[in-house]
Amino acid sequence: MSAQKTPVFFLGATGYLGGSVLARLLEHPAASSYEITALVRSQEKAKKLEPFGVKTAIGTIQDLDLLEKLASEAHIVFSIINADDDPHIQAILRGLKKRHATGDLPILIHTSGTGVFLSHANGLHGDAVVFDDNKPEQFEALPHEALHRSVDELVIAADKEGYAKTYIILPSTIFGTPSNALTKAGIQNTHSIQLPFLIKASIGRGQGGVVGKGAAKWNYVSNADTAELFVAVFNGVTTPNNTVPHGREGLFIGENGVFAWSEVGNAIAKALYEAGKGKSPEATTFTSEELTKYFGSEFVGNLIAGSNCIGLATRSKALGWTPKNTKEDLIASVKVEVDAILKEQASQ
Ligand SMILES: NC(=O)c1ccc[n+]([C@@H]2O[C@H](COP(=O)([O-])OP(=O)(O)OC[C@H]3O[C@@H](n4cnc5c(N)ncnc54)[C@H](OP(=O)(O)O)[C@@H]3O)[C@@H](O)[C@H]2O)c1
């Protein structure tokens, strides 16, 4: 008789980040001891995932009863889907509470983002308080209204109440084009969020752009390194004598250094110039009208590519996580992303 498999509920299997994490779990040495159920939005994606031995449930994060049921059946939940939606995380937590009532102490590995501590700079300077993932008091001092914070608070409260052990991963600007079994099967989104936003705005105006002086700074981390951070947390929390900090202390930043938005803006300008789609190889400042046109509003443009957001992955690295991809890789990835987006747009 085969041993019972540990049930895992996975949200975000088809996403840029979630797909890479799932691909790593599928090739994990202990993969055969887990039964993974993934939430997907279409039959088509379900059909593509099933050959990988992944069970699927069709639904959205608005299907709260379904989320509660699936979470109640799982020992481990990965949520890599939405860092700002309270109702769906509340449904997952209700499910985990039910699970706890059956005698289990379930695990939630949730994805937030370093945007929780971003500060506005309109691209004019790079001075910011550095947030250390080893200092939970810094995060507790953040306002409830900060990006991602309300969801993080709900997750941490569940741990405090004692019905789940919770771990929050906070990636910074994720870059790089994932390549794994799920991308090859056409299941996973291969584009990140911030850089493509900036690239599309730059293509739209025919010139690489920056917000303000491009002086604001964020951390970067590659898609592959971020997936390894999830694996490091997963390995830690699934060892029999799990000592990984959880709850208010279970915060794990994904970063491998700092970049200025001018560095990325200039790389976009150069790539566009080389492709014959940009006027100059040096970035110029987005006008107010351009910010509104390409980012939805000046505020959003300033937030996405003109804010500061600097953290330290102290606790993540204490787990043994060793990110490999550097700023050179980030800058090199810009051209790849620019060319991919130009190609996509040309084929539409
Ligand atoms: N990318 C970054 O740089 C970055 C940095 C920090 C934090 N994060 C956070 O990481 C999480 C994942 O981001 P990502 O870059 O992987 O995003 P993504 O590529 O857009 O993936 C989002 C995932 O959520 C699914 N999804 C979206 N809306 C849904 C809904 N209503 N119901 C069910 N499924 C839904 C998508 O499924 P479909 O395939 O059906 O669309 C996809 O699997 C987010 O919370 C994001 O804020 C990302």
Ligand as a Chemical Component Dictionary entry (heavy atoms), coordinates in Angstrom:
data_LIG
# 
_chem_comp.id                   LIG 
_chem_comp.type                 NON-POLYMER 
_chem_comp.pdbx_formal_charge   0 
_chem_comp.three_letter_code    LIG 
# 
loop_
_chem_comp_atom.comp_id 
_chem_comp_atom.atom_id 
_chem_comp_atom.alt_atom_id 
_chem_comp_atom.type_symbol 
_chem_comp_atom.charge 
_chem_comp_atom.model_Cartn_x 
_chem_comp_atom.model_Cartn_y 
_chem_comp_atom.model_Cartn_z 
_chem_comp_atom.pdbx_ordinal 
LIG N1  N1  N 0  5.988  39.753 -11.197 1  
LIG C1  C1  C 0  6.514  40.510 -10.258 2  
LIG O1  O1  O 0  7.473  41.282 -10.493 3  
LIG C2  C2  C 0  6.006  40.431 -8.838  4  
LIG C3  C3  C 0  6.749  41.071 -7.841  5  
LIG C4  C4  C 0  6.264  41.030 -6.527  6  
LIG C5  C5  C 0  5.090  40.373 -6.224  7  
LIG N2  N2  N 1  4.392  39.755 -7.232  8  
LIG C6  C6  C 0  3.128  39.093 -6.858  9  
LIG O2  O2  O 0  3.157  37.718 -7.202  10 
LIG C7  C7  C 0  1.846  37.281 -7.520  11 
LIG C8  C8  C 0  1.888  36.591 -8.876  12 
LIG O3  O3  O 0  2.359  37.526 -9.839  13 
LIG P1  P1  P 0  2.746  37.125 -11.314 14 
LIG O4  O4  O 0  3.765  38.090 -11.806 15 
LIG O5  O5  O -1 3.035  35.667 -11.362 16 
LIG O6  O6  O 0  1.356  37.432 -12.072 17 
LIG P2  P2  P 0  0.704  36.736 -13.340 18 
LIG O7  O7  O 0  1.709  36.217 -14.270 19 
LIG O8  O8  O 0  -0.281 37.730 -13.865 20 
LIG O9  O9  O 0  -0.079 35.496 -12.721 21 
LIG C9  C9  C 0  -1.287 35.631 -12.081 22 
LIG C10 C10 C 0  -1.898 34.271 -11.846 23 
LIG O10 O10 O 0  -3.170 34.490 -11.234 24 
LIG C11 C11 C 0  -4.179 33.921 -12.054 25 
LIG N3  N3  N 0  -5.353 34.753 -11.900 26 
LIG C12 C12 C 0  -5.454 36.082 -12.114 27 
LIG N4  N4  N 0  -6.694 36.501 -11.798 28 
LIG C13 C13 C 0  -7.376 35.408 -11.385 29 
LIG C14 C14 C 0  -8.691 35.191 -10.943 30 
LIG N5  N5  N 0  -9.576 36.179 -10.852 31 
LIG N6  N6  N 0  -9.050 33.938 -10.592 32 
LIG C15 C15 C 0  -8.182 32.920 -10.694 33 
LIG N7  N7  N 0  -6.920 33.063 -11.110 34 
LIG C16 C16 C 0  -6.529 34.295 -11.453 35 
LIG C17 C17 C 0  -3.616 33.866 -13.446 36 
LIG O11 O11 O 0  -4.311 32.905 -14.182 37 
LIG P3  P3  P 0  -4.575 33.001 -15.770 38 
LIG O12 O12 O 0  -3.490 32.202 -16.423 39 
LIG O13 O13 O 0  -5.900 32.402 -15.954 40 
LIG O14 O14 O 0  -4.519 34.449 -16.168 41 
LIG C18 C18 C 0  -2.188 33.484 -13.122 42 
LIG O15 O15 O 0  -2.100 32.119 -12.799 43 
LIG C19 C19 C 0  0.946  38.531 -7.491  44 
LIG O16 O16 O 0  0.297  38.600 -6.260  45 
LIG C20 C20 C 0  1.936  39.658 -7.631  46 
LIG O17 O17 O 0  1.472  40.845 -7.037  47 
LIG C21 C21 C 0  4.829  39.747 -8.518  48 
# 
loop_
_chem_comp_bond.comp_id 
_chem_comp_bond.atom_id_1 
_chem_comp_bond.atom_id_2 
_chem_comp_bond.value_order 
_chem_comp_bond.pdbx_ordinal 
LIG N1  C1  SING 1  
LIG C1  O1  DOUB 2  
LIG C1  C2  SING 3  
LIG C2  C3  SING 4  
LIG C2  C21 DOUB 5  
LIG C3  C4  DOUB 6  
LIG C4  C5  SING 7  
LIG C5  N2  DOUB 8  
LIG N2  C6  SING 9  
LIG N2  C21 SING 10 
LIG C6  O2  SING 11 
LIG C6  C20 SING 12 
LIG O2  C7  SING 13 
LIG C7  C8  SING 14 
LIG C7  C19 SING 15 
LIG C8  O3  SING 16 
LIG O3  P1  SING 17 
LIG P1  O4  DOUB 18 
LIG P1  O5  SING 19 
LIG P1  O6  SING 20 
LIG O6  P2  SING 21 
LIG P2  O7  DOUB 22 
LIG P2  O8  SING 23 
LIG P2  O9  SING 24 
LIG O9  C9  SING 25 
LIG C9  C10 SING 26 
LIG C10 O10 SING 27 
LIG C10 C18 SING 28 
LIG O10 C11 SING 29 
LIG C11 N3  SING 30 
LIG C11 C17 SING 31 
LIG N3  C12 SING 32 
LIG N3  C16 SING 33 
LIG C12 N4  DOUB 34 
LIG N4  C13 SING 35 
LIG C13 C14 SING 36 
LIG C13 C16 DOUB 37 
LIG C14 N5  SING 38 
LIG C14 N6  DOUB 39 
LIG N6  C15 SING 40 
LIG C15 N7  DOUB 41 
LIG N7  C16 SING 42 
LIG C17 O11 SING 43 
LIG C17 C18 SING 44 
LIG O11 P3  SING 45 
LIG P3  O12 DOUB 46 
LIG P3  O13 SING 47 
LIG P3  O14 SING 48 
LIG C18 O15 SING 49 
LIG C19 O16 SING 50 
LIG C19 C20 SING 51 
LIG C20 O17 SING 52 
# 
